[in-house]
Amino acid sequence: MSDSESLKVERISSTLRERTLEKMRDAFATLHFKPGQRLVERDLCEQLAVSRTVVREVLRQLEAEGLVENAPNRGPVVAHVSPDQAGQIYEIRGQLEGSAARVCALTATPDLIKRLKATLKTIRDSYALQSPVKVLAATTTFYQILFRHSKHDIAGRIVSSLHGRINFLRAVTIATPRRDRDAPKEMALIIDAIERRDPDAAVQACVAHVNNAAALAQAALVEYYREAEKELPRPSLRK
């Protein structure tokens, strides 16, 4: 399947703008677009099979989410997420998700445990299918369950506002060796602590999972930008 075909949007019940935005978010999350890459409206119109108006609306939304930047003399480009920015995002996640996990452990119900375990199974199955998009969607659902059960609505909205960049970082980490085994094991520890109604263990498991992901993401970003710099054209020394 060509790049153009893979990005085409099916015209179904949700609005075309919503479907296009979802498709673009998936493209960012699966590293279809690289940091610093120009996003040319004409090319996107052809690849997505939508109008320029829709593309412009979607690019504005992606800019608001921090996934797109408007570079001088270049127009829209894929935003860079630096290792330092990644560290800040993971620090926020650790605090907010850990707090939600604590409340979940204190107020756990059989239904909560059932939903978390079912979502974790979906994550494992998605890794087995080698489907990054499904892994990302199921992982997002896992944390949405924690935020909703804990009634930490504001925390959930803060994390949601970082959704695009979080999924970009998740895409970076799930591509690393052993993450398909380590990540589900770490998330299983979160569920186990919640099921045992151990709030301290739930926080520790959440923070450990986030810290492990942070270390992988930061190392991968350092390597990515190092390799990207090597590929930059060198100025000619000829006079």
Number of C-alpha atoms within 10 A of each C-alpha: 6 7 10 14 12 12 20 18 19 13 11 8 7 10 10 16 18 12 18 24 20 14 18 22 22 22 17 22 24 22 14 13 16 15 18 15 14 18 18 13 18 11 12 19 18 15 17 21 17 17 15 15 12 18 22 16 14 20 22 17 14 20 17 13 16 18 24 24 22 16 13 7 6 12 13 21 21 21 21 18 18 14 18 11 13 19 18 13 19 22 16 17 22 22 15 21 24 26 22 28 32 25 22 28 27 17 15 19 14 8 9 19 17 13 14 21 17 14 20 23 15 18 26 19 14 19 20 12 11 14 13 19 18 17 24 23 16 20 19 17 17 20 18 20 19 23 24 14 18 20 14 17 14 11 19 21 13 13 22 15 14 17 18 19 24 20 21 21 25 21 21 21 24 23 16 12 10 10 16 19 13 15 19 18 15 17 21 17 18 27 24 18 22 28 21 13 19 19 23 17 20 29 25 18 24 27 23 18 21 24 17 16 22 23 15 20 26 21 14 18 20 13 12 13 15 11 11 13 10 9 9 8 7 7 6 6 5 4 3
